[in-house]
Amino acid sequence: MATTRFRTTLCDMLGIDFPVMLAAMAPDISDPKLVAAVSEAGGIGVLACADKDPEEIIALAAETRKLTGKPFGMDIGLPARVETYGHDFRAAAAKAHFPPQHLALRERFLQERGIPFDDDAARATPGMSSVASFKLGETFSREQVKAILQARPALFVSALGNPAFMVAEAHALGIKVMSLVGKVKDAVNVARGGIDAVICTGTAAGGHSGDVDGMVLVPHVVERVAPVPVVAGGGIVDGRGLAAALALGAIGVWVGSRFIASRECSAPDWYKQRIVDAGDDATVRSKWYTGKTCRHLRSEWDTAWDASGLAALPMPDQALLTTPMALGAASVGRHLESGIFCGQGVARIASVLPAHEIVTRMIDQARDILQRELPARVSFN
Ligand SMILES: Cc1cc2nc3c(=O)[nH]c(=O)nc-3n(C[C@H](O)[C@H](O)[C@H](O)COP(=O)(O)O)c2cc1C
């Protein structure tokens, strides 16, 4: 643990030592082991629960509590307009009406590469099993919210949608509420719902990310939602990112990709290695995996879609089309095709480290920048 104190109002709000949040990453990346490691290091881990049934949510909270007595959060999406297909991925995929050209593209892609279509081995592939049980819909997310309130973590985070409907109940139980946004308009909307902080991620962020650069987005959101505080995310991998986020007006950082390359992360070694090896032009944003703009390592799947001239289907249909492809590819070790979500910050991730070391280095470096480097570089006379 870093030797010095490094407190912001985020620390007071959540009862933590350092203003560093492990971003929720589904499926099963931000799992109890990684969450507990970050919370034990003095930050706060946030469990990825988007694809979990209510019973699984209760079990995940219990498992996390066995590993740490420190505060942790839980994260799900709150889709308002996504059609409810039911809770079963295969049933949902069977009901979706895929256009024939989209099906033909997938079939050609798989055939040309000798990749099996969603075979059973895929679900046994480490890190891929729960993708096969992708859950969807508004009704389902309301059941998840009930389970999270019952589990009583320190924090609830909505990955998508507006949590205003559950804020009063969460607060009555002592649970703080935050919401993830990528646009000023959405930030203003969620802030009106009485949440405790807005988490805004710039376009460098891994997974679903917006169009606006964090350098522009964060100070704009800070001004527009005040006095609601802001946490900054997207491309933050070290103390330089933390110090910059504080300078932009944020009270802490929401960090995803850096923690994938941590020893406690359960992602397979090939996934971590690809992140360590990735350069600054390795990621792209596309709608080819989920139907919503998403940042990931460039893959052959992108190349095939770009060349096809087809438009992506809306979420969740594109995910239903693509997931069997990603599962099949992963099952035969074809990781170039299977899709790896991560942010542009991967360019500056050079090794796999224990989670506590990632937090400690981040805090020590930010302290050094704020206490020594900046005062030495700036003078006022
Ligand atoms: C593999 C992966 C999975 C993700 N899954 C979720 C999720 O389930 N819920 C969520 O709120 N955000 C999710 N995100 C977005 C992260 O919470 C976070 O905003 C992002 O990782 C921050 O950018 P960074 O990766 O550059 O640090 C995911 C991101 C990645 C890379």
PDBQT file of the ligand as one rigid body, heavy atoms in Angstrom, charges set to zero:
ROOT
HETATM    1  C1  LIG A 401     -13.736  -6.024 -21.295  1.00  0.00    +0.000 C 
HETATM    2  C2  LIG A 401     -14.587  -4.880 -20.858  1.00  0.00    +0.000 A 
HETATM    3  C3  LIG A 401     -15.856  -5.139 -20.356  1.00  0.00    +0.000 A 
HETATM    4  C4  LIG A 401     -16.654  -4.076 -19.919  1.00  0.00    +0.000 A 
HETATM    5  N1  LIG A 401     -17.884  -4.355 -19.344  1.00  0.00    +0.000 NA
HETATM    6  C5  LIG A 401     -18.555  -3.355 -18.718  1.00  0.00    +0.000 A 
HETATM    7  C6  LIG A 401     -19.689  -3.633 -17.905  1.00  0.00    +0.000 A 
HETATM    8  O1  LIG A 401     -20.112  -4.781 -17.759  1.00  0.00    +0.000 OA
HETATM    9  N2  LIG A 401     -20.296  -2.591 -17.280  1.00  0.00    +0.000 N 
HETATM   10  C7  LIG A 401     -19.826  -1.306 -17.389  1.00  0.00    +0.000 A 
HETATM   11  O2  LIG A 401     -20.375  -0.404 -16.741  1.00  0.00    +0.000 OA
HETATM   12  N3  LIG A 401     -18.795  -1.004 -18.190  1.00  0.00    +0.000 NA
HETATM   13  C8  LIG A 401     -18.128  -2.008 -18.803  1.00  0.00    +0.000 A 
HETATM   14  N4  LIG A 401     -16.987  -1.707 -19.509  1.00  0.00    +0.000 N 
HETATM   15  C9  LIG A 401     -16.483  -0.321 -19.522  1.00  0.00    +0.000 C 
HETATM   16  C10 LIG A 401     -15.646  -0.079 -18.251  1.00  0.00    +0.000 C 
HETATM   17  O3  LIG A 401     -16.481  -0.053 -17.114  1.00  0.00    +0.000 OA
HETATM   18  C11 LIG A 401     -14.879   1.251 -18.300  1.00  0.00    +0.000 C 
HETATM   19  O4  LIG A 401     -15.747   2.312 -18.600  1.00  0.00    +0.000 OA
HETATM   20  C12 LIG A 401     -13.708   1.262 -19.265  1.00  0.00    +0.000 C 
HETATM   21  O5  LIG A 401     -12.971   0.061 -19.178  1.00  0.00    +0.000 OA
HETATM   22  C13 LIG A 401     -12.792   2.448 -18.944  1.00  0.00    +0.000 C 
HETATM   23  O6  LIG A 401     -11.819   2.616 -19.920  1.00  0.00    +0.000 OA
HETATM   24  P1  LIG A 401     -10.349   1.934 -19.826  1.00  0.00    +0.000 P 
HETATM   25  O7  LIG A 401     -10.554   0.495 -20.173  1.00  0.00    +0.000 OA
HETATM   26  O8  LIG A 401      -9.585   2.696 -20.833  1.00  0.00    +0.000 OA
HETATM   27  O9  LIG A 401      -9.847   2.110 -18.421  1.00  0.00    +0.000 OA
HETATM   28  C14 LIG A 401     -16.183  -2.745 -19.997  1.00  0.00    +0.000 A 
HETATM   29  C15 LIG A 401     -14.902  -2.497 -20.522  1.00  0.00    +0.000 A 
HETATM   30  C16 LIG A 401     -14.095  -3.543 -20.933  1.00  0.00    +0.000 A 
HETATM   31  C17 LIG A 401     -12.704  -3.240 -21.417  1.00  0.00    +0.000 C 
ENDROOT
TORSDOF 0
